[in-house]
Amino acid sequence: MNRAAFVLFLALGFAFSSRPQSAAGLSATYPVVISYEVRPGILMIPRYTADGQVCEMSFARQHTTRSGLYLDSRISEKLANDIVNELAPPAARGAELHEPPHPSGGVVTTGRTDITLYNYENLKVTLATLSGERPGVVAAVISWKNMTCKDEGKVLPLEQYPH
């Protein structure tokens, strides 16, 4: 009898532990991040000010899509520029700034990656681009200068992110 009860207990435990997780269960365990699919397979994640205004947007290619796995991270420069123009239209940016300390078009190269800053009166656009025989943008960040993003709690420094 004890053996049958033990087997039943194990079977029920396995059945409950292998159930799909619910939205409530996941959001109780992990921070919720809202994203928008600005193009198929390209997600934009906004950050907000305390009063709900967008202060920053970042976008990059998603590796898992509704169609399956897509492992290439690159976005063509034309498509990245189209998305930037849509999210932060040229009229909203203000004039492009070319004077130091952060002249527009400045590039920092690290290995095969170029980080390019486009500096405007109202915002800045940062593009991370892979160079080489198949170049492409791998991430972009649009940051508004006159907005302060709200505190999102404890944030790990980049060097502490799991590998």
Secondary structure, 3 states (H helix, E strand, C coil): CHHHHHHHHHHHHHHHHCCCCCHHHHHHHCCCCCCEEEECCEEEEEEECCCCCEEEEEEEECCEECCEECCCCCECHHHHHHHHHHHCCHHHHCCECCCCCCCCCEEEEECCEEEEEEEECCEEEEEEEECCCCCEEEEEEEEECCCCCCCCCCCCCHHHCCC
